[in-house]
Amino acid sequence: MAYDFSFVPDRTGTGSIKWTDEYKGSFPFSVADMEWRTAPAIRKALSDFAQNGFYCYTAPDEKYRSVVCDFMKRRHNWEISPEWIVCTYGIVSAIHTAVKTFTNAGEGVIIQPPVYHHFAQAVTLNKRLLVNNPLVLTDGRYEMNFAELEELCRDENNKMLILCSPHNPVGRVWTKEELTRVAEICYENSVILVSDEIHFDITKNPHTVLTSIDKKYNGNTIICTAASKSFNIAGLGTSNIIIANEKLREAFEQMLEIDGYGCINAFSYPALLAAYTECDEWLDEMNSRIQSNYKILAEFVREYMPEAFLSPLEGTYLAWLNVSALGIEDEKLVDFFAEKAGVVPSAGYVFGEEGKGFIRLDIAVPERVLTDALERMKNIL
Ligand SMILES: Cc1ncc(COP(=O)(O)O)c(C=O)c1O
């Protein structure tokens, strides 16, 4: 079945945090929403549910859990048990809960910048110590600094690593070998590993769920998953956090209770069921659209910005581009692209010091939106 990925939306005036009035008239390539409508089966499920008229307290039941387990097995070759699934409002909130549950004030939490900015916030807002293990750019590809990571994990004050896998914003899909090294380092040093795998369905290179490598890593690992990025339903606010270790799970659930979290959004229930049972074909086509958009962008960069570095996109729909040759201050980059080209990127420095000189472009957009934007960018380069 062919799906429509060409409809060009205008989401101004809908409360969208991406389509702000601040940059009215420009097209947002910033916040990680897709500018493609979600799959038809999800829209139908939501529309049937809306017609039903009961929007009541909802929680994951046996059916919901078994659908999640089947999806993980089918798409990720990953066996999980239904009771391991803990629902949260989102992955950001789950990371905050994990930080509060498994670390104390002043203890170290390691992150690998440049990385999704909410990781650092979850650490600092909760008064934990932010410990950076920056990625290293080697021969045009970001890699982890394992020697430093090992040293940091050996420090008894460092209790947790928050891993981004696949990585936002650099676009890496970590190989099984890389993930095994990370998992082993954390396991050996009793460091809790929070693996944020929200982008795990959006990949070109094969993605490995960290705990599918070896069951022993279930002891100290929390895997954050969701249908939100994969199917563009983040606004429905439900994520599935997979915690195999019963002790860790109980402690995490207790913290959710302390925070007064109970139910899931009623709309997320039918949406997840449809997404995880009827939308594989849509997901595959969506992935191929991202790769074809990335190809268009890469060709543009090669031709018109030959001095710029564009990180290879192995996963996510977020392109990571170094524009430092333009000589524009980091704080002014977004305004520059918005005013001159009607393109609103995310500023790279938001993801850490290491992101200075970069912009991040969300390329999950209709092809025409991308080619028009690049045409406008051509004029300013
Ligand atoms: C790596 C990563 N984690 C988490 C999120 C947000 O998750 P949620 O909306 O479930 O809080 C994003 C959104 O862009 C992300 O890229």
The ligand as an SDF file (V2000), in Angstrom:
LIG
                    3D

 16 16  0  0  0  0  0  0  0  0999 V2000
   16.5290   10.6880   22.7160 C   0  0  0  0  0  0  0  0  0  0  0  0
   15.1900   11.2200   23.1000 C   0  0  0  0  0  0  0  0  0  0  0  0
   14.6390   10.8540   24.2670 N   0  0  0  0  0  0  0  0  0  0  0  0
   13.4260   11.3100   24.6470 C   0  0  0  0  0  0  0  0  0  0  0  0
   12.7030   12.1780   23.8480 C   0  0  0  0  0  0  0  0  0  0  0  0
   11.3700   12.6940   24.3050 C   0  0  0  0  0  0  0  0  0  0  0  0
   10.6510   11.6810   24.8800 O   0  0  0  0  0  0  0  0  0  0  0  0
    9.2130   11.9330   25.5130 P   0  0  0  0  0  0  0  0  0  0  0  0
    8.4680   12.8250   24.5960 O   0  0  0  0  0  0  0  0  0  0  0  0
    8.6390   10.5640   25.5820 O   0  0  0  0  0  0  0  0  0  0  0  0
    9.4320   12.5190   26.8500 O   0  0  0  0  0  0  0  0  0  0  0  0
   13.2570   12.5880   22.6350 C   0  0  0  0  0  0  0  0  0  0  0  0
   12.5430   13.5540   21.7930 C   0  0  0  0  0  0  0  0  0  0  0  0
   13.0420   14.1070   20.8640 O   0  0  0  0  0  0  0  0  0  0  0  0
   14.5210   12.0950   22.2510 C   0  0  0  0  0  0  0  0  0  0  0  0
   15.0840   12.4340   21.0890 O   0  0  0  0  0  0  0  0  0  0  0  0
  1  2  1  0
  2  3  1  0
  2 15  2  0
  3  4  2  0
  4  5  1  0
  5  6  1  0
  5 12  2  0
  6  7  1  0
  7  8  1  0
  8  9  2  0
  8 10  1  0
  8 11  1  0
 12 13  1  0
 12 15  1  0
 13 14  2  0
 15 16  1  0
M  END
$$$$
